[in-house]
Amino acid sequence: MNSATQNTIQATAASPTAVKERAKSVVKEKYPNYKIIVLNDDFNTFQHVVATLTTYIPGMNGDTAWDLAHEIHDQGQAVVWTGPLEQAELYHSQLIRAGLTMAPLEKA
């Protein structure tokens, strides 16, 4: 190869027409949310369920907790919180430690 050929190859590789653009196809997927489900049982009182929910679930007020306690009693279960996995795991374990009967975490 002579030096003229080398210069041509280098010039072609450096030219803007030889540079390929990257495809901008970044797929953004949201992390799944998880549901915390409290199950009905024969030993937790309405008052204990309400107190536990208002203590451990952020933003839970007494009226909503009472509505959920009635749903748990009447329907056998209720979704009390939905959100990211790490928070769901924390709240789920806190509710278990407080004595509530819990279903396993489920993807929402």
C-alpha positions as CSV (number, residue, x, y, z in Angstrom):
1,M,0.0,0.0,0.0
2,N,1.4,3.4,-0.8
3,S,1.1,6.5,1.3
4,A,-1.5,8.1,-0.9
5,T,-3.9,5.1,-0.4
6,Q,-3.3,5.3,3.4
7,N,-4.2,9.0,3.4
8,T,-7.4,8.3,1.5
9,I,-8.5,5.6,3.8
10,Q,-7.9,7.8,6.9
11,A,-9.7,10.7,5.4
12,T,-12.7,8.6,4.5
13,A,-12.9,7.1,8.0
14,A,-12.8,10.6,9.5
15,S,-15.4,12.1,7.2
16,P,-18.8,12.9,8.6
17,T,-20.5,10.7,6.0
18,A,-18.6,7.6,7.2
19,V,-19.8,8.1,10.9
20,K,-22.9,6.1,11.7
21,E,-25.3,7.6,14.2
22,R,-26.6,5.5,17.0
23,A,-30.2,4.6,17.1
24,K,-32.0,6.4,19.8
25,S,-34.2,3.6,20.9
26,V,-33.8,3.6,24.6
27,V,-36.7,1.7,26.1
28,K,-37.7,3.0,29.5
29,E,-39.6,0.6,31.6
30,K,-41.2,1.4,34.9
31,Y,-40.5,-0.8,37.9
32,P,-43.6,-2.8,38.8
33,N,-45.6,-1.7,41.8
34,Y,-46.6,-4.2,44.5
35,K,-49.8,-4.6,46.5
36,I,-49.9,-5.0,50.2
37,I,-53.0,-7.1,51.1
38,V,-54.3,-7.6,54.6
39,L,-56.3,-10.7,55.2
40,N,-59.3,-11.2,57.6
41,D,-58.7,-13.3,60.7
42,D,-60.5,-14.2,63.9
43,F,-58.1,-12.5,66.4
44,N,-57.3,-8.9,65.2
45,T,-59.9,-6.3,66.3
46,F,-61.0,-3.5,64.1
47,Q,-59.3,-1.1,66.5
48,H,-56.0,-2.9,66.2
49,V,-56.2,-3.1,62.4
50,V,-56.9,0.7,62.2
51,A,-54.2,1.6,64.6
52,T,-51.7,-0.6,62.8
53,L,-52.5,0.8,59.4
54,T,-52.4,4.4,60.5
55,T,-49.1,3.7,62.3
56,Y,-47.2,2.0,59.4
57,I,-48.8,3.1,56.1
58,P,-47.7,6.6,55.3
59,G,-50.6,9.0,54.6
60,M,-53.2,6.6,56.0
61,N,-55.9,8.4,58.0
62,G,-58.4,7.0,60.4
63,D,-61.3,7.2,58.1
64,T,-59.6,5.3,55.3
65,A,-58.2,2.7,57.8
66,W,-61.7,2.1,59.2
67,D,-63.1,1.7,55.6
68,L,-60.3,-0.8,54.9
69,A,-60.9,-2.7,58.2
70,H,-64.5,-3.1,57.1
71,E,-63.5,-4.3,53.7
72,I,-61.1,-6.8,55.2
73,H,-63.8,-8.1,57.4
74,D,-66.6,-8.1,54.8
75,Q,-64.6,-9.2,51.7
76,G,-61.9,-11.3,53.4
77,Q,-59.1,-9.0,52.3
78,A,-58.2,-5.5,51.2
79,V,-55.3,-3.9,49.3
80,V,-54.1,-1.3,51.8
81,W,-51.1,0.1,49.9
82,T,-49.6,-0.1,46.4
83,G,-46.1,1.1,45.4
84,P,-42.4,0.2,44.8
85,L,-41.1,-3.1,46.0
86,E,-38.6,-1.8,48.6
87,Q,-41.3,0.2,50.4
88,A,-43.8,-2.6,50.0
89,E,-41.4,-5.0,51.6
90,L,-40.9,-2.6,54.6
91,Y,-44.5,-1.9,55.2
92,H,-45.5,-5.6,54.7
93,S,-42.9,-6.8,57.3
94,Q,-44.0,-4.0,59.7
95,L,-47.7,-5.1,59.4
96,I,-46.7,-8.7,60.0
97,R,-44.7,-7.8,63.1
98,A,-47.7,-5.9,64.4
99,G,-49.7,-9.1,64.2
100,L,-51.8,-8.6,61.0
101,T,-52.5,-11.5,58.8
102,M,-50.9,-10.8,55.4
103,A,-51.0,-12.2,51.9
104,P,-47.7,-12.4,50.1
105,L,-46.7,-9.3,48.1
106,E,-48.2,-9.3,44.6
107,K,-47.3,-7.3,41.5
108,A,-50.0,-4.7,40.9
